[in-house]
Structures are given as structure tokens and as C-alpha cells.
Amino acid sequence: MSSVLYDAQGPRAKRRNAVLTVVFLVAVAALLWWVFGTLEDKGQLEWALWEPFFHSEAWTTYILPGLQNTLKAAALAVIIAMPLGAVLGIARLSDHAWVRVPAAVVVEFFRSIPVLVLMIFGLALFAEYTNVSSDDRPLYAVVTGLVLYNASVLAEIVRAGILSLPKGQSEAAMAIGLRKGQLMRLVLLPQAVTAMLPAIVSQLVVIVKDTALGGAVLTYSELLSAANTMSGYYGANVIASFTVVALIFIALNFALTSFASWLERRLRRAKKSTGAVVAADDTQIAGTTGTGGGGTI
């Protein structure tokens, strides 16, 4: 039996795929065995290195404060970058060159620079030209770098989402007399949100992960930096500390992605169920009511 995408597998293909699956599973099992064996030989699986994470001290002193700083920097970056990215993305679609060209230059410029360079530049900027205290500069620098880079990326996501809509949507809106601003606000953006949501969520995950750059370079005390300090305090349990931090990042980003998937499904169902039912008595077709053709809708 064939499907639209591919032909059904024959006996030889099934045997070949079964053999490849077994070989792959054996290779993965051998790799895991080697990893655990190496860790065991190095003493990294000893209970003394993992025990601190089963007590509240490690969490209240290192992990939870670091997680709080990570979420603070990510939340500030998201709150600023999303509206800024939306404005830049819409500006790139403007009919006026004096709006479209500067927006394109800003987006392409900051999208081409590594986010770490933007963070370092922000740290130097706040140190030289502002009165921000040395304790707050790392946070300001991290947020500045994340906003500049991710706003430019979100601008491209917004622009691509709007351009992906059928051209008939714009033509129909203009036919009934909507202005360009009304067309964007009432017709295009509401429809583009659903199409843009997966890409936006992917960028939000990137923002959460990129906060670790501030801890590695700018001495910002986020989750990864806290894990580094914690590993030194508890007897160089580097593997244990960074494993716990990795699991926290995985859980955090998985929760964010799951929420976005739920929101996308809800938006799609809402779009399918927003049609209003109008009774026949409430409608009057032009030219069919009253006497003559003077009826109105």
C-alpha cells in the first residue's frame, strides 16, 4: 500500500530498518555504558557529590537565587524585545522608504552581531556613560544585548508571518475601505499571530538560554554562574552541579514550549468557532426589500 508521501516498505526494507534500529540502540547503550563507566572511574558518581542537592541549603543559597536572576533577565528582555520587534517588523513593510529603510538597517545590523558582543558593548556603555552601579551593570548589559539581538530576529519573524498571509486578505480589506493601519491591526496581525507563534516561542527559548552568557562572561549571577560557584563550595562536584542545572533548563524550556503549543491549539480552535450565526429575519439584501431596489443591508 502506498501513501501520499512515500511507498510502503517491502520485506527487505523492513529487515534493513530493523537491523539499523538494533545497531543504533546498541551503539547508544555502549555510549551510555562508556560515559557512566568513565564517571564511575573518576569518582563523579559518588553519593557525597550528589547529596547536597537533596538538602535545602544548595537550593536556597545557589540554585533558586540563580534561577530567579535568569528569569528576571529573560522576562525583561522578552517584555522589551517583543513590542520592539513587532514595531520594527511592521516598519519594514511600510510603503514609505524613510520608514522602511532605517528599520531594515537596524534589523540587519543587530541581527548580524553575536549577542555576546552586544552584551560586552552594553557593559562598557553603562560603565562609561551612565551612573548605573557596578552591581546592576551586568543585568543591564545582559538585557541590552538580548533585546537588541532578539528584537531584530523577532522583527523578521513578524515580517515573514505577515507576508505569509494570502494576498486576498489585504485586497478584501482595502476593498471595504480600511486604511493601512486598520488593515494591519484588524486583519493581518490577528491572523499572523498563530503562524508566528512557533517561531516566537523558539526565540523565547533562545532568550532564556542566552542569559547564561552573562554569567560566563559578565559575572552576572544567573543559574549557570550559581552552578559554577556551587560546584566549588561542595568539593568540585562539577558534573553533578551542571547536570542539575541542565535539567532545570530543560524543564523550564519544555514548560514554555508546552504552554505555547497549548496556546496555539486554543487560538486555532477559537478561529474556527468565531463565526456568528445571523437569523434570516435580521438580514435585508440590497434591492430585495420594500418597493423597488432601495433596500439596504
GUZAVO-695897 format. One record per residue (C-alpha): residue number from 1; z, y, x. Coordinates in Angstrom, 1 decimal, decimal comma. Each point is the difference from the previous one (the first is absolute). Layout:
BEGIN
seq/c3/c2/c1
NUM/Z/Y/X
...
This chain:
BEGIN
seq/c3/c2/c1
1/0,0/0,0/0,0
2/-0,9/3,5/1,2
3/1,7/3,3/-0,6
4/-1,3/3,6/0,2
5/1,3/0,5/3,5
6/-0,5/-3,4/1,7
7/-1,2/-3,6/-0,4
8/2,6/-2,6/-0,6
9/1,1/-1,9/3,2
10/-1,5/-3,4/0,6
11/1,9/-3,0/1,4
12/-0,7/0,9/3,7
13/1,1/3,6/-0,5
14/3,2/-1,1/-1,7
15/0,8/-2,4/2,8
16/-0,8/2,7/2,6
17/2,3/2,5/-1,8
18/2,8/-2,5/-0,3
19/-0,2/-0,8/3,7
20/-0,1/3,7/0,9
21/3,0/0,7/-2,2
22/2,0/-2,8/1,7
23/-0,9/1,2/3,4
24/1,0/3,6/-0,9
25/3,4/-1,2/-1,4
26/0,6/-2,1/3,1
27/-0,8/3,0/2,3
28/2,3/2,3/-2,0
29/2,8/-2,6/0,1
30/-0,5/-0,4/3,8
31/0,1/3,8/0,5
32/3,2/0,3/-2,0
33/1,5/-2,9/1,9
34/-0,8/1,7/3,3
35/1,4/3,3/-1,2
36/3,3/-1,5/-1,2
37/0,2/-2,1/3,2
38/-0,5/3,0/2,2
39/2,6/2,0/-1,9
40/2,4/-2,9/0,2
41/-0,4/-0,4/3,7
42/0,6/3,8/0,5
43/3,1/-0,2/-2,1
44/-1,3/2,4/-2,7
45/0,9/-2,4/-2,9
46/3,7/-0,1/0,8
47/2,2/0,8/-2,9
48/1,8/2,8/1,9
49/-3,2/2,0/0,1
50/-0,6/-0,3/-3,8
51/3,6/0,1/-1,2
52/0,3/3,9/-0,1
53/-2,6/0,2/-2,8
54/2,3/-2,0/-2,2
55/2,7/2,7/0,2
56/0,0/3,5/-1,4
57/0,5/1,8/3,2
58/-3,6/-0,5/1,3
59/-1,3/1,1/-3,4
60/2,1/3,1/-0,6
61/-0,1/1,2/3,6
62/-3,6/-0,6/1,0
63/-2,4/-1,5/-2,6
64/0,8/1,9/-3,2
65/0,1/3,5/1,7
66/-3,3/-0,8/1,8
67/-1,5/-1,2/-3,3
68/1,2/3,2/-1,6
69/-1,7/2,1/2,6
70/-3,2/-2,0/-0,3
71/-0,1/0,4/-3,7
72/0,8/3,7/0,3
73/-2,9/0,7/2,4
74/-2,4/-2,1/-2,0
75/1,0/1,6/-3,3
76/-0,4/3,5/1,3
77/-3,4/-0,9/1,5
78/-1,2/-1,5/-3,2
79/1,2/2,9/-2,2
80/-1,8/2,5/2,2
81/-3,1/-2,0/1,0
82/-1,1/-1,3/-3,5
83/-0,5/3,4/-1,7
84/-1,4/1,5/3,3
85/-2,4/-2,9/0,3
86/-1,0/0,3/-3,7
87/-0,7/3,8/0,5
88/-2,1/-0,7/3,2
89/-1,9/-2,8/-1,7
90/-0,9/2,1/-3,0
91/-0,9/2,9/2,3
92/-2,5/-2,1/1,8
93/-1,8/-0,5/-3,3
94/-0,2/3,7/-0,7
95/-3,3/1,6/-0,7
96/1,0/3,0/2,2
97/-0,8/-0,4/3,7
98/2,9/2,3/0,9
99/2,4/-2,5/-1,6
100/-1,8/-3,2/0,8
101/-0,7/0,6/3,8
102/3,5/1,0/1,1
103/1,6/-2,9/-2,0
104/-2,4/-2,4/1,7
105/0,8/1,4/3,5
106/3,8/-0,3/-0,6
107/-0,4/-3,6/-1,3
108/-2,2/-1,2/2,7
109/2,0/1,7/2,7
110/3,4/-1,4/-0,9
111/-1,4/-3,4/-1,0
112/-1,4/-0,4/3,5
113/3,3/0,6/1,9
114/2,5/-2,8/0,4
115/3,1/0,5/-2,0
116/2,2/-0,3/3,1
117/-1,7/2,9/1,6
118/0,6/2,1/-3,1
119/3,7/-0,9/0,1
120/0,3/1,0/3,6
121/-1,9/3,2/-0,7
122/2,3/0,7/-2,9
123/3,1/-0,5/2,2
124/-1,3/2,4/2,6
125/-0,9/2,5/-2,7
126/3,4/0,0/-1,7
127/1,7/0,2/3,4
128/-2,0/3,0/1,2
129/-0,7/2,1/-3,1
130/2,8/-0,7/-2,5
131/3,8/0,0/-0,3
132/0,3/-3,6/-1,1
133/2,9/-1,6/1,7
134/-0,5/-2,8/2,5
135/1,6/-2,5/-2,3
136/-2,5/0,7/-2,8
137/-3,2/0,4/2,1
138/-0,8/-3,8/0,2
139/0,1/-0,2/-3,8
140/-2,2/3,1/-0,4
141/-2,4/-1,2/2,6
142/-0,3/-3,5/-1,5
143/-0,6/1,5/-3,5
144/-2,5/2,5/1,3
145/-2,1/-2,7/1,8
146/0,1/-2,3/-3,0
147/-1,0/2,8/-2,4
148/-2,9/1,3/2,1
149/-1,5/-3,4/0,6
150/0,6/-1,7/-3,3
151/-1,0/3,1/-2,1
152/-3,4/-0,1/1,7
153/-0,3/-3,8/-0,7
154/1,1/0,5/-3,6
155/-2,5/2,8/-0,4
156/-2,8/-2,5/0,8
157/1,5/-2,5/-2,4
158/0,0/2,6/-2,8
159/-3,5/1,1/0,7
160/-1,3/-3,6/0,1
161/1,8/-0,9/-3,2
162/-1,5/2,9/-1,9
163/-3,5/-0,6/1,4
164/0,3/-3,7/-1,1
165/0,0/1,0/-3,6
166/-3,3/-0,2/-2,0
167/-2,0/3,2/0,0
168/-0,2/-0,2/-3,7
169/3,7/1,0/-0,3
170/-0,7/3,4/1,5
171/-3,2/0,5/-1,9
172/1,7/-0,8/-3,3
173/2,9/2,4/0,7
174/-2,4/2,8/1,0
175/-2,0/-0,7/-3,1
176/2,9/0,9/-2,3
177/0,7/3,2/2,0
178/2,8/-1,0/2,4
179/0,3/2,2/3,1
180/0,2/-1,6/3,5
181/3,8/0,3/0,1
182/0,4/-1,6/-3,4
183/-2,4/-2,7/0,9
184/2,0/-0,9/3,1
185/3,4/0,2/-1,7
186/-0,7/-1,6/-3,4
187/-2,8/-2,4/0,8
188/-0,5/-1,0/3,6
189/3,5/-0,1/1,5
190/1,6/-2,1/-2,8
191/-2,7/-2,6/0,3
192/0,0/0,0/3,8
193/3,7/-0,6/0,4
194/-0,3/-3,7/-0,9
195/-2,8/-0,5/2,4
196/1,8/1,9/2,8
197/3,4/-1,6/-0,5
198/-0,4/-3,1/2,3
199/-1,2/2,2/2,9
200/2,7/2,6/-0,6
201/2,7/-2,7/0,0
202/-1,4/-1,4/3,3
203/0,3/3,4/1,5
204/3,6/0,3/-1,3
205/0,8/-3,2/1,8
206/-1,5/1,5/3,2
207/2,2/3,0/-0,4
208/3,1/-2,2/-0,2
209/-1,0/-1,9/3,1
210/-1,0/3,0/2,0
211/3,5/1,5/-0,2
212/0,8/-2,5/2,7
213/-2,1/2,1/2,5
214/2,6/2,7/-0,4
215/2,8/-2,4/1,1
216/-2,0/-1,4/2,9
217/-1,1/3,4/1,5
218/1,8/2,9/-1,6
219/3,5/-1,5/-0,1
220/0,1/0,2/-3,8
221/2,7/-2,3/-1,1
222/-2,0/-2,1/-2,5
223/0,2/-3,7/-0,6
224/-1,8/-1,2/3,1
225/2,0/2,3/2,2
226/3,2/-1,2/-1,6
227/-1,0/-3,6/0,7
228/-0,5/0,8/3,7
229/3,5/1,6/0,2
230/1,5/-2,9/-1,9
231/-1,5/-2,6/2,3
232/1,6/1,6/3,0
233/3,4/0,2/-1,7
234/0,0/-3,6/-1,1
235/-0,8/-1,6/3,3
236/-3,8/0,4/0,3
237/-0,8/-1,9/-3,1
238/-3,5/1,6/-0,1
239/-1,8/-2,8/-1,8
240/2,7/-0,2/-2,7
241/0,1/3,8/-0,5
242/-3,7/0,5/-0,2
243/-0,5/-3,1/-2,2
244/2,4/1,5/-2,6
245/-1,7/3,4/0,2
246/-3,4/-1,6/-0,4
247/1,2/-1,9/-3,1
248/1,4/3,3/-1,4
249/-3,4/1,7/0,5
250/-1,8/-3,0/-1,6
251/2,3/0,1/-3,0
252/-0,3/3,8/-0,4
253/-3,8/0,0/0,2
254/-0,3/-3,0/-2,3
255/2,1/1,7/-2,6
256/-2,2/3,1/0,3
257/-3,2/-2,0/-0,3
258/1,4/-2,0/-3,0
259/1,0/3,1/-1,8
260/-3,5/1,5/0,6
261/-1,6/-3,2/-1,4
262/2,1/0,1/-3,1
263/-0,8/3,7/-0,5
264/-3,7/-0,7/0,4
265/0,0/-2,7/-2,6
266/2,0/2,2/-2,3
267/-2,5/2,9/0,4
268/-2,9/-2,3/-0,7
269/1,6/-1,4/-3,1
270/0,8/3,5/-1,2
271/-3,7/1,1/0,5
272/-1,1/-2,9/-2,2
273/2,4/0,8/-2,8
274/-0,3/3,7/-0,3
275/-2,8/0,0/-2,6
276/1,2/1,8/-3,1
277/-0,9/-1,5/-3,4
278/-1,4/2,6/-2,4
279/-0,3/-0,6/-3,7
280/-3,4/0,3/-1,6
281/1,3/2,6/-2,4
282/1,0/2,2/2,9
283/-3,5/0,4/1,4
284/-2,8/2,1/-1,3
285/-3,4/-0,4/1,7
286/-2,0/3,2/0,4
287/-2,7/0,3/-2,6
288/1,3/-2,7/-2,3
289/2,8/1,7/-2,0
290/0,0/2,6/-2,7
291/-3,4/1,3/-1,1
292/-2,7/0,2/2,6
293/0,4/-0,3/3,7
294/3,0/2,3/0,6
295/2,6/-2,7/0,5
296/2,2/0,2/3,1
297/1,7/-2,6/2,1
